[in-house]
C-alpha cells in the first residue's frame, strides 16, 4: 500500500513545480495511486463477501429442491432420511462457521495487543483486522441462520434430531422458512452487487481524473518552460 500523503505537511517551493520533496506530477501520482489501491481493496472485500454469501444461497436452493423432490403427493409429507446428504453438507457448513468464529476471536485478541502496544501507530492495521473480524462473525451468523431455516439446527445451534417424517404442516413451515431466508440473502447480495458496481464506477472516475490531472500538469509545465525561456 502506498504511504499516505499529508498535503498540509508539504511545504511549497515558490516559483517551482515542486511541493516539499515531490514534483507536482509525482505527488499527483502518489495521491491517485493511493486512492486506486483503496478502491481496489474495497472491491476485493465486497466481491469476497458476495461470493461467500452466494454459497449459502446455493445451499438453500439445493435444500429447497430436495424438499420439493421428496414431498409425498398424497400426504404432503417428507421423509427426512431422504435429505440426509444435504443435511450432512449443512453440518459441514456449521463447522466452517465455528472456524470463522474462532478466527474472529484470534483476530480480536491481536487487535487488543496492537491497541496496547501503539493504538495510533497501528491504526490502519487495527481497522483492517476489525473489519475482517466483523465479516467473519457476520458470515458465521448467516450460516447458522441458514441451517435453522433448513431445520438442521435448533435456535441454540444444536443438531435437530427431529421426526423422521415431516407431516404436511411441518413441510409447509420448512419450505416457507427456506423461501423467506433465501429472499433475505438475495436482497443482501443485490445490495452488495450495487456496492461493487459503485466502487467500479469510482475506480473509473479516478482513472479519468488521473488522466485529466496529468494533462493539466503537463500544460502548466509547458507554459512555465515557455515563460522561462522567453525571459
Secondary structure, DSSP 8 states (H G I E B T S, - for coil): ------GGG--B-TTSSEETTEEHHHHHHHHHHHHHHHHHHHHHHHHHHHHHHHHHHHHHHHHHHHHHHTB-TTT--EEGGGGHHHHHHHHHHHHHHHHHHHHHHHHHHHHHHHHHHHTTTTHHHHHHHHHHHHHHHHHHHHHHHHHHHTTSB-TTS-B----SEE-HHHHHHHHHHHHHHHHHHHHHHHHHHHHHHHHHHHHHHHHHHHHHHHHHHHHHHHHHHHHHHT-
